[in-house]
Amino acid sequence: MVKYRNILVVINPEEERQIALERAVKVAELDEGAQLTLLLTIYDFSYEMTAMLSADEREEMRHGVIAQRREWLDDILTPYRARGLECEVKVLWHNRPFECVIQEVLEQRHDLVVKATHKHSFLQTFIFTPTDWHLLRKCPCPVLLVKEGHWQRGGNLIAAINCSSDDKEQKVLNERITREGI
């Protein structure tokens, strides 16, 4: 198995239990010394449109929300840190989560992105392209989409590759994903 030393965990701001974090910890435990970075992207359009506040006041409100979410993540990480797991926390204000994830991967050279999935309504998938789809298509490293439930030895895995690309980097990524899938 490929050693994942620098793992990016995409945090779901709407859930208390972080399935992606639980799975990333399991992957990190396979390779002692792996570093986890937890990324939480938040955005609230209402903060941008508050006409009664000055730009400085809106910025201060954003910083307050970010600080609040960072404290929430630190609480979630307490038991993991007690076990000696190295974790970095990043809370970023960004209106397009998939772009933020990809930018983080490119800047910090992550080996793997771990993200929890959830079911979208038909209307949501018809109107909006879910973050998962964007990540699968555009992320420059492997993406592990996880759901609740126990991992089973010999369980099923779906690996998605881009077969129609002539790009050399894409072909290398395709081969890497195929090897990992096998």
N, C-alpha and C positions, 0 to 999 in steps of 0.2 A: 504494500500500500504506500502511496505517496505520503510523505511527511508534510503535514500542514503545521507550519510554525507560526503563521501570522493570520489569525482567523477573525473575520469581521462578522459580528452578530447584529442583525437588524432587529431592533426592539419594536414591539407592537405597543403603541401608547394606549391602546384601548383594553389591554388585558393585564390582569394582575400576575397570572402565571405566564412565564416566558418560556414557551416550548423550544424556541430557537436557542435560547441560552442553555437549557438543559441538554439539548443535543450537541451543541458546540462544546460543552464541558466534557461530554463523553468522547468526542473526537480529540480534544486537547489532552485528555488523560492517556490516550494511546501514545502520545509523543510528549514525554516530559520536557518541560521548558517552552511549550507552546504559549503564545501570547494571544489573549482575546481582547478585541476592541469592541465595545458595545456602542452602537450608533442608533441614536434616537433622533429622527427628524420630526420637527413639529412646525405647524403653520396654522395660523388662524387669520383668515382674511378680515375678520371684523376688527382686528388690531390695526390693520393697515387703513381701514376706512373710517376710523373714528375721527371725525372732523373737528370735534371739540377739543382734541388734544394736539399739542405741538409735536413736531417730529421728535424732539428730545423726550417728551413724555411717553410717546409710543415706544421709543427705543428702550426706555426704562421699564415699561410694562413687559416688553419682550424679554429683557434680561431677567425680570422677576419670574416669568413663566419658565424660562430655561433653568434658572436656579432651583425652582420647585421640582422640576422633572429630574434634575441631577440628584437631588436629595432622595427622590423616590427610587432611582436606580441604585444609589449607594445602599439603601435599605435592602433592596433585592439581592445585592451582591454580598451582603454581610456573611451569610453562611459559606459562600464559595471562597471568599477571601480568608475566612477562618481555616479553610482546608489548604491554604497556601497557593491558590490559583491567582495568577497575575492577570489583572483586568484593567483596561483603560476605558474611561467613559467619555463619550462625545455626545453632546446634545446640541443640535444645530437647527437654526430657523431656516427652513427651505420649503418652497411650495411644490417642489417636484421630488418626492422621495427617491425615486430610482436614479435621477441625475446626481443627487447627493451621494448615494451609495457608490455609483460608478466613479465619481470624482474622488471619493475616499479610497477606493481600490487603486486607482491610478497613482494617487499621491503617496500612499503608504505601502503600496506593493503587497496587498493581501494575497494569500494563497487560496483562500476559500471564503465564500459568503454563505452564511447560514441564516435562513429566514423562514418563519412559520407561515403556513398557508391558511387561508380560510375561504369558505364558500362565498361567492358573490351571487347576488340575485341575477336573473337573466337580464333584466333591464340595465343593471350596473355594467355587466360585461358587454352589453350591446352598445352602450353609450360611451363608457370609459374603458380604456385599456388598463387592466390591473398592473400594478407595480411588478408583480411576478413575471408577467409576460415581457415587460420591458427588460427586466434583469436577465431573463433567459436569452433574450435576443442580443443584448448589448454589453453585458458584463464581460470584462476581459479575463476573468478567472472563473473556475467552476463555482456554481451556485447549488447549494444543497437546500431544497425546499422540504420542510418537515411538517408533520402534523402530529396531533396527540396520539398516544398509544405507544406500546413497547416495540422496540426494534427486535426483530427475530433473526436468529442466525439462518442464513440461506433465504432470507426474505426477498421480495421483489424490489427492483430498482428501475427507474426510467431515466435514461440518459438522453438528452436532447443535443443534437449537433446541427450545424449548418452545412449541408452537403452541397449546396449550390454556389458556395463562395470559392473564388480563385485566389483569395488573399492568403499569403503565406502564413501570417500570424493566425488566421482563422483555422487553417489546416492543422497547424501545430496544436491549437486548442482542441480541435475535434479529436485528434489522436490521443491527447491527454485524457479527455473525458471518456473516450472509448476504453482506454486501458483501465481507468479507474472503475468504470462500470463493470468490466469483466472481472 
